[in-house]
Amino acid sequence: MTHKAKDLGIKINVPEFEGRLQPDDFIDWLCTVERVFELKDIPDDKRVKLVAIKLKKHASVWWENLKCQRERKGRRKIKTWDKMRRELKPKFLPEHYRQDTFIKFHNLRQKSLSVEEYTIDFEELLIKCDIQEPEEQTIARNLGGLNTEISDVVQLQPYWTLDDIIRLSLKIEKQRKRRNNIQSPKDKEVILDVQQEVKTEFFKGNKERRSSGRKSFKCQGFGHMRLIVQTEGLSLLSRKKLMKNQFRSKRRKVRLTMILKKKFHPIVEKL
């Protein structure tokens, strides 16, 4: 292990740390230091000095001040990495950090995030909180944060692990995106075209309409051809918009029927 990094031709060093009060950056730095120690097999008695020379700016000032204070109080020098790490954490990791992380994890919701983005946030917070719980509870947490259009479909599928949930969620999202791309008509233009066709049929004045006895698709009046639109590409929202006039008040329908009787001949018959 000692010569592994050299054998690979890779130069790996402990990263510098300036002491900026960003908890996540500090956690990342600590993890990187631990990995460098493991890869290069650094002896414990050399780790403190190696890290100390990588402390810069505010972190360097803090470290020198800490050493002076300990010396004045007659305390021993910090010679182990474990002890140095215990001194670093209270300084650069706020006391409320862990509690804030728990709250953030508890309130995590997908909302406008993609499934991939939500999963990354979920797993990062899960690791930071270091929660020890049955996987069933972790699965419930994950499902509870997903958007309902994803989680409802996931729960209809067989799953056993968190990885199963993530895999199914990604697959469902991909299918939904593909379906939306296939069924992506310009709803506004379609509705305008349909309205124009209805208007054209209504004002033709041809004789076929005289005895048709069919209700208007748009206003539920009588005496003109019902337009049946079978457009597979129309989304549910488009259909709802197209059919909204079916639910007009009774007074509006009566008024429209009277207007038609006055303007068009033969007289429109009721069904």
LOSELUM-921237 format. One record per residue (C-alpha): residue number from 1; z, y, x; residue in one letter. Coordinates in steps of 0.5 Angstrom, whole numbers, always signed. Each point is the difference from the previous one (the first is absolute). Layout:
(node NUM (Z Y X) a);
...
This chain:
(node 1 (+0 +0 +0) m);
(node 2 (+1 +5 +6) t);
(node 3 (-7 +0 +2) h);
(node 4 (-3 -1 -7) k);
(node 5 (-2 +8 +0) a);
(node 6 (-3 +0 +7) k);
(node 7 (-4 -7 -1) d);
(node 8 (-3 +4 -6) l);
(node 9 (-2 +6 +4) g);
(node 10 (+4 +4 -5) i);
(node 11 (+5 +6 +2) k);
(node 12 (+5 +1 -5) i);
(node 13 (+6 +5 +1) n);
(node 14 (+6 +2 -5) v);
(node 15 (-3 +6 -4) p);
(node 16 (+3 +7 +1) e);
(node 17 (+5 +3 -5) f);
(node 18 (+1 +7 -1) e);
(node 19 (+6 +0 -5) g);
(node 20 (-4 +3 -6) r);
(node 21 (+4 -2 -7) l);
(node 22 (-4 -4 -3) q);
(node 23 (+3 -7 -2) p);
(node 24 (-6 -4 -1) d);
(node 25 (-3 +2 +7) d);
(node 26 (+7 -1 +3) f);
(node 27 (+0 -7 -3) i);
(node 28 (-7 -1 +2) d);
(node 29 (+2 +2 +7) w);
(node 30 (+6 -5 +1) l);
(node 31 (-5 -6 -3) c);
(node 32 (-5 +2 +6) t);
(node 33 (+5 +0 +5) v);
(node 34 (+3 -7 -2) e);
(node 35 (-7 -3 +0) r);
(node 36 (-1 +3 +7) v);
(node 37 (+6 -3 +2) f);
(node 38 (-2 -7 -2) e);
(node 39 (-7 +0 +2) l);
(node 40 (+2 +3 +7) k);
(node 41 (+7 -4 +0) d);
(node 42 (+4 +6 +3) i);
(node 43 (+7 -2 +2) p);
(node 44 (+5 +3 -4) d);
(node 45 (+3 +4 +6) d);
(node 46 (-6 +4 +1) k);
(node 47 (-2 +1 -7) r);
(node 48 (+5 +6 -1) v);
(node 49 (-3 +4 +6) k);
(node 50 (-7 -2 -2) l);
(node 51 (+1 +3 -7) v);
(node 52 (+4 +6 +3) a);
(node 53 (-6 +2 +4) i);
(node 54 (-5 +0 -6) k);
(node 55 (+5 +5 -4) l);
(node 56 (-3 +7 +0) k);
(node 57 (+1 +7 -3) k);
(node 58 (+6 +0 -5) h);
(node 59 (+1 -8 +1) a);
(node 60 (+1 +1 +7) s);
(node 61 (+5 +6 +0) v);
(node 62 (+4 -4 -5) w);
(node 63 (+0 -6 +4) w);
(node 64 (+3 +4 +6) e);
(node 65 (+5 +4 -4) n);
(node 66 (+3 -7 -2) l);
(node 67 (+0 -3 +7) k);
(node 68 (+4 +7 +2) c);
(node 69 (+5 -1 -6) q);
(node 70 (+1 -7 +1) r);
(node 71 (+2 +1 +7) e);
(node 72 (+5 +6 -1) r);
(node 73 (+3 -5 -5) k);
(node 74 (+1 -5 +5) g);
(node 75 (-5 -5 -4) r);
(node 76 (-4 -5 +4) r);
(node 77 (-7 +1 +1) k);
(node 78 (-5 -3 -5) i);
(node 79 (-3 -6 +3) k);
(node 80 (-3 -4 -5) t);
(node 81 (-6 +1 -5) w);
(node 82 (+4 -2 -6) d);
(node 83 (+5 +5 +1) k);
(node 84 (-5 +5 +2) m);
(node 85 (-3 -1 -7) r);
(node 86 (+6 +0 -4) r);
(node 87 (+1 +7 +3) e);
(node 88 (-7 +2 -2) l);
(node 89 (+0 -2 -7) k);
(node 90 (+5 +5 -2) p);
(node 91 (-3 +5 +3) k);
(node 92 (-7 -1 -2) f);
(node 93 (+1 -4 -6) l);
(node 94 (+3 +4 -6) p);
(node 95 (+6 -3 -4) e);
(node 96 (-4 +1 -6) h);
(node 97 (-6 -3 +2) y);
(node 98 (+1 -7 -2) r);
(node 99 (+3 +2 -7) q);
(node 100 (-7 +4 -1) d);
(node 101 (-4 -6 +2) t);
(node 102 (+3 -4 -5) f);
(node 103 (-1 +5 -5) i);
(node 104 (-7 +1 +2) k);
(node 105 (-1 -7 -1) f);
(node 106 (+3 -1 -6) h);
(node 107 (-4 +6 -3) n);
(node 108 (-7 -3 +3) l);
(node 109 (-6 +0 -5) r);
(node 110 (-7 -1 +1) q);
(node 111 (-3 +6 -4) k);
(node 112 (-6 +3 +3) s);
(node 113 (+1 -5 +6) l);
(node 114 (-5 -6 +1) s);
(node 115 (+3 -7 +0) v);
(node 116 (+0 +0 +8) e);
(node 117 (+3 +7 +1) e);
(node 118 (+6 -2 -5) y);
(node 119 (+1 -7 +4) t);
(node 120 (+0 +4 +7) i);
(node 121 (+5 +4 -3) d);
(node 122 (+4 -5 -4) f);
(node 123 (+0 -5 +7) e);
(node 124 (+2 +6 +4) e);
(node 125 (+6 +2 -4) l);
(node 126 (+2 -7 -1) l);
(node 127 (+1 -1 +7) i);
(node 128 (+3 +6 +1) k);
(node 129 (+6 -1 -5) c);
(node 130 (+1 -7 +3) d);
(node 131 (+1 -3 -7) i);
(node 132 (+2 -7 +0) q);
(node 133 (-1 -3 -7) e);
(node 134 (-4 -6 -3) p);
(node 135 (-8 +1 +0) e);
(node 136 (+0 +0 -8) e);
(node 137 (+4 +6 +0) q);
(node 138 (-5 +3 +5) t);
(node 139 (-6 -2 -4) i);
(node 140 (+3 +4 -6) a);
(node 141 (+1 +6 +4) r);
(node 142 (-7 +0 +2) n);
(node 143 (-3 -2 -7) l);
(node 144 (+5 +6 -3) g);
(node 145 (-4 +5 +5) g);
(node 146 (-7 -2 -2) l);
(node 147 (-4 +4 -5) n);
(node 148 (+0 -4 -7) t);
(node 149 (-7 -2 +0) e);
(node 150 (+1 -4 +7) i);
(node 151 (+7 -3 -1) s);
(node 152 (-2 -2 -7) d);
(node 153 (-6 -4 +2) v);
(node 154 (+4 -3 +6) v);
(node 155 (+6 -3 -4) q);
(node 156 (-6 -4 -4) l);
(node 157 (-1 -3 +7) q);
(node 158 (+4 -6 +3) p);
(node 159 (+4 +3 +6) y);
(node 160 (+5 -2 +5) w);
(node 161 (+1 +5 +5) t);
(node 162 (+0 +7 +2) l);
(node 163 (-7 -1 +4) d);
(node 164 (-3 -3 -7) d);
(node 165 (+2 +6 -4) i);
(node 166 (-3 +4 +6) i);
(node 167 (-7 -4 +0) r);
(node 168 (+0 +0 -8) l);
(node 169 (+1 +7 +0) s);
(node 170 (-6 +2 +5) l);
(node 171 (-4 -5 -4) k);
(node 172 (+1 +3 -7) i);
(node 173 (-1 +7 +3) e);
(node 174 (-7 -2 +3) k);
(node 175 (-2 -3 -6) q);
(node 176 (+2 +6 -4) r);
(node 177 (-4 +5 +5) k);
(node 178 (-6 -5 +0) r);
(node 179 (+0 +0 -8) r);
(node 180 (+1 +8 +0) n);
(node 181 (-6 +1 +4) n);
(node 182 (-5 -5 -4) i);
(node 183 (+3 +3 -6) q);
(node 184 (-1 +8 +2) s);
(node 185 (-5 +3 -5) p);
(node 186 (+1 +8 -1) k);
(node 187 (+4 +0 -6) d);
(node 188 (-1 +7 -2) k);
(node 189 (-8 -1 +1) e);
(node 190 (+0 -6 -4) v);
(node 191 (+4 +3 -6) i);
(node 192 (-4 +6 +0) l);
(node 193 (-6 -5 -1) d);
(node 194 (+3 -4 -5) v);
(node 195 (+2 +7 -4) q);
(node 196 (-8 +2 +1) q);
(node 197 (-2 -6 -3) e);
(node 198 (+4 +0 -6) v);
(node 199 (-2 +7 -1) k);
(node 200 (-7 -2 +0) t);
(node 201 (+1 -5 -5) e);
(node 202 (+3 +4 -4) f);
(node 203 (-5 +6 -1) f);
(node 204 (-6 -5 +0) k);
(node 205 (-1 +1 -8) g);
(node 206 (-3 -7 +0) n);
(node 207 (+0 -4 -6) k);
(node 208 (+3 -6 +3) e);
(node 209 (+6 +4 +0) r);
(node 210 (+0 +1 -8) r);
(node 211 (+3 -7 -2) s);
(node 212 (+3 -3 +6) s);
(node 213 (+7 +1 -3) g);
(node 214 (+3 -1 +7) r);
(node 215 (+6 +4 +3) k);
(node 216 (-1 +5 +6) s);
(node 217 (+3 -3 +6) f);
(node 218 (+2 +7 +2) k);
(node 219 (+3 +4 -6) c);
(node 220 (+1 -6 -5) q);
(node 221 (-5 +4 -5) g);
(node 222 (-6 -3 -4) f);
(node 223 (-7 +0 +0) g);
(node 224 (-2 +0 +7) h);
(node 225 (-1 -6 +5) m);
(node 226 (+6 -3 +3) r);
(node 227 (-1 +0 +8) l);
(node 228 (+2 -6 +3) i);
(node 229 (+1 +1 +8) v);
(node 230 (+0 -6 +4) q);
(node 231 (+1 +3 +7) t);
(node 232 (+4 -5 +4) e);
(node 233 (+1 +5 +6) g);
(node 234 (+4 +4 -5) l);
(node 235 (+7 +0 +2) s);
(node 236 (+6 -1 -5) l);
(node 237 (+1 +8 +1) l);
(node 238 (-7 +2 -2) s);
(node 239 (+0 -5 -6) r);
(node 240 (+7 +4 -2) k);
(node 241 (-3 +6 +1) k);
(node 242 (-7 -2 -4) l);
(node 243 (+4 -2 -6) m);
(node 244 (+5 +5 -1) k);
(node 245 (-3 +3 -5) n);
(node 246 (+1 -6 -5) q);
(node 247 (+7 +2 -1) f);
(node 248 (-1 +7 -3) r);
(node 249 (+4 +2 -5) s);
(node 250 (-3 -1 -8) k);
(node 251 (-1 +7 -1) r);
(node 252 (-5 +1 +6) r);
(node 253 (-4 -6 -3) k);
(node 254 (+0 +2 -7) v);
(node 255 (-2 +7 +2) r);
(node 256 (-6 -3 +5) l);
(node 257 (-2 -4 -6) t);
(node 258 (-1 +6 -5) m);
(node 259 (-4 +4 +6) i);
(node 260 (-5 -6 +0) l);
(node 261 (-1 -1 -7) k);
(node 262 (-2 +8 +0) k);
(node 263 (-4 -1 +5) k);
(node 264 (-4 -6 +0) f);
(node 265 (-4 -4 -5) h);
(node 266 (+0 -5 -3) p);
(node 267 (+8 +1 -2) i);
(node 268 (+4 -5 +5) v);
(node 269 (+3 -5 -4) e);
(node 270 (+7 -3 +1) k);
(node 271 (+1 -7 +2) l);
